């Protein structure tokens, strides 16, 4: 009875790809391959084929890297739970806002608390 509902989704095998027209500068959205354990850009590291023809499409996910303001090299990383590029861009923008707004602002009151304590 349940077998008819367990149809394999072809979209999960399809490799993820971010075309140049959809790239958002400064957003930090990339395709990550859990098979190769690396960020994917244009060519598959394992096969040397273009990313659109990568046989490990089911291992691809969207990841976003956001620099933490006020730090030198600190960043936050999040694996996005979608395979739709437009939804991934929305989630990346939301994560960017979350990281940017979650940083405590340096104010005179905070500095006084540190000096007194």
Secondary structure, DSSP 8 states (H G I E B T S, - for coil): --GGG----GGGTS-----GGG--TTS-EEEEETTTTEEESSB-TTT-SBGGG-TTGGGEEEEEEEE-TTSSS-EEEEE-S---HHHHHHHHHHHHHHHHHSS----HHHHHHHHH-
